């Protein structure tokens, strides 16, 4: 693995250890509507909202507020399909931050809609664990679908954060897309380009979106969800 990517693994892991302030499952305000659709997110820091000034500014919460959904968002900084996962024991050289078992948390929420927004962090382990990443994508999506056969699945092209793109980005996108098709999920394309070319949308850490970046992501997600038949309740 090139040293540049090793360094970024360490930086993302450090952010994951430090940024715990917006890990609550439900970031909405007030009493949730008991009849509102429950929407669960299986994601990393870009869905947790790291870099935002407040959890209400992250794209997932904006989208849920616009649609009257109850948000369940246990996303974890630094998480990947392989990175920070140790449910089957840590892989050699893997950075482990405990086993959050996000698929299990998503299943326990009994959601009506499931978003999968994973894959960014696996680029940092691709050279060593490419086959394991591909297999775990299939395992996770199949597990979720089998446990939640009546839920609607929205699988988002893995996000990316720089204009520079290693070859692994396209490979992992392809694996996630194939697994999404296999479970009959809606596919949201092009998300790896949503903040491309906009350094002003990045937080001071240079790794995560700021409020403006998350607002731009929410706008793009809003358009994409409308395209798959989930318009906002404006």
PyMOL commands that set and color helices and strands:
alter all, ss='L'
color gray80, all
select helices_A, chain A and resi 3-18+45-48+55-57+59-67+102-108+121-147+167-182+191-193+199-201+211-227
alter helices_A, ss='H'
color red, helices_A
select strands_A, chain A and resi 38-43+70-73+113-117+152-156+186-188
alter strands_A, ss='S'
color yellow, strands_A
deselect
rebuild
show_as cartoon
